[in-house]
């Protein structure tokens, strides 16, 4: 079996397992030779911009007979398959805050499938970097124009944004949401980003409001959704 066929075999095994948890459909895999899209220090990269195709990029020097390296491939495939499932429902969205949720859910699903794999962006950010990102997110999180290269890939030394900051923040945001509701990422492939970003627990009804001389029961229930501060 040649190298690409071996990678595709791994991908199909992951798809078979993932399809029991999320609606991945008949996804087609492609293996490319694009060195620039391979994640540095990891050796594997991937992308998914539709419900139908997952593209994989594997460093030609990566030993795919090594079980640890095969787990990296499986993690990446699971991450991209969650994207494919999400494209079937709510999609990625257009703002930075929606992109954070999109990537955070995919990483949590990949950890659900491959719990032994710990990517560097799933570790907590340092306090200084987190503060710098938090300051900038408060301004542009709802903006539709933002640099994916800065927030999710290269970072920016000038702006104090570390490499993979968007993945780290998304993983943190989604982790809080899942923990509060006792959920798994496989449960949330169709959950709107706005719900993930709310402060109240999943499925918790909004708190009723009252005015002087009026009982809580007589008041309409008003959503108390507030975007979680990072």
BELHUVEN-V696420 format. One record per residue. N is the residue number from 1. RES is the residue in three letters. PSI is psi as a letter, one per 40 degrees, with the letter a starting at -180 (NA if undefined). Layout:
N_RES_PSI / N_RES_PSI
//
This chain:
1_UNK_h / 2_UNK_i / 3_UNK_d / 4_UNK_d / 5_UNK_d / 6_UNK_d / 7_UNK_d / 8_UNK_d / 9_UNK_d / 10_UNK_d / 11_UNK_d / 12_UNK_d / 13_UNK_d / 14_UNK_d / 15_UNK_d / 16_UNK_d / 17_UNK_d / 18_UNK_d / 19_UNK_e / 20_UNK_e / 21_UNK_d / 22_UNK_i / 23_UNK_g / 24_UNK_d / 25_UNK_a / 26_UNK_g / 27_UNK_h / 28_UNK_h / 29_UNK_i / 30_UNK_i / 31_UNK_h / 32_UNK_i / 33_UNK_g / 34_UNK_g / 35_UNK_d / 36_UNK_e / 37_UNK_e / 38_UNK_h / 39_UNK_h / 40_UNK_h / 41_UNK_e / 42_UNK_d / 43_UNK_e / 44_UNK_i / 45_UNK_i / 46_UNK_i / 47_UNK_i / 48_UNK_h / 49_UNK_e / 50_UNK_a / 51_UNK_e / 52_UNK_d / 53_UNK_h / 54_UNK_h / 55_UNK_h / 56_UNK_i / 57_UNK_h / 58_UNK_h / 59_UNK_h / 60_UNK_e / 61_UNK_e / 62_UNK_h / 63_UNK_g / 64_UNK_e / 65_UNK_e / 66_UNK_h / 67_UNK_d / 68_UNK_d / 69_UNK_d / 70_UNK_d / 71_UNK_d / 72_UNK_d / 73_UNK_d / 74_UNK_d / 75_UNK_d / 76_UNK_d / 77_UNK_d / 78_UNK_d / 79_UNK_d / 80_UNK_d / 81_UNK_d / 82_UNK_d / 83_UNK_d / 84_UNK_d / 85_UNK_d / 86_UNK_d / 87_UNK_d / 88_UNK_e / 89_UNK_c / 90_UNK_e / 91_UNK_a / 92_UNK_d / 93_UNK_i / 94_UNK_e / 95_UNK_i / 96_UNK_d / 97_UNK_d / 98_UNK_d / 99_UNK_d / 100_UNK_d / 101_UNK_d / 102_UNK_d / 103_UNK_d / 104_UNK_d / 105_UNK_d / 106_UNK_d / 107_UNK_d / 108_UNK_d / 109_UNK_d / 110_UNK_d / 111_UNK_d / 112_UNK_d / 113_UNK_d / 114_UNK_g / 115_UNK_e / 116_UNK_e / 117_UNK_h / 118_UNK_h / 119_UNK_i / 120_UNK_d / 121_UNK_e / 122_UNK_e / 123_UNK_i / 124_UNK_i / 125_UNK_i / 126_UNK_i / 127_UNK_d / 128_UNK_d / 129_UNK_d / 130_UNK_d / 131_UNK_d / 132_UNK_d / 133_UNK_d / 134_UNK_d / 135_UNK_d / 136_UNK_d / 137_UNK_d / 138_UNK_d / 139_UNK_d / 140_UNK_e / 141_UNK_d / 142_UNK_e / 143_UNK_i / 144_UNK_e / 145_UNK_h / 146_UNK_i / 147_UNK_h / 148_UNK_d / 149_UNK_d / 150_UNK_d / 151_UNK_d / 152_UNK_e / 153_UNK_c / 154_UNK_d / 155_UNK_a / 156_UNK_h / 157_UNK_d / 158_UNK_d / 159_UNK_e / 160_UNK_f / 161_UNK_h / 162_UNK_i / 163_UNK_h / 164_UNK_f / 165_UNK_d / 166_UNK_d / 167_UNK_d / 168_UNK_d / 169_UNK_d / 170_UNK_d / 171_UNK_d / 172_UNK_d / 173_UNK_d / 174_UNK_d / 175_UNK_d / 176_UNK_d / 177_UNK_d / 178_UNK_d / 179_UNK_d / 180_UNK_d / 181_UNK_e / 182_UNK_f / 183_UNK_i / 184_UNK_i / 185_UNK_d / 186_UNK_d / 187_UNK_e / 188_UNK_f / 189_UNK_d / 190_UNK_e / 191_UNK_h / 192_UNK_i / 193_UNK_d / 194_UNK_d / 195_UNK_d / 196_UNK_d / 197_UNK_e / 198_UNK_i / 199_UNK_d / 200_UNK_i / 201_UNK_i / 202_UNK_h / 203_UNK_e / 204_UNK_h / 205_UNK_i / 206_UNK_i / 207_UNK_h / 208_UNK_i / 209_UNK_i / 210_UNK_i / 211_UNK_i / 212_UNK_h / 213_UNK_e / 214_UNK_h / 215_UNK_i / 216_UNK_d / 217_UNK_d / 218_UNK_e / 219_UNK_i / 220_UNK_i / 221_UNK_h / 222_UNK_h / 223_UNK_h / 224_UNK_f / 225_UNK_h / 226_UNK_h / 227_UNK_h / 228_UNK_h / 229_UNK_h / 230_UNK_NA
//
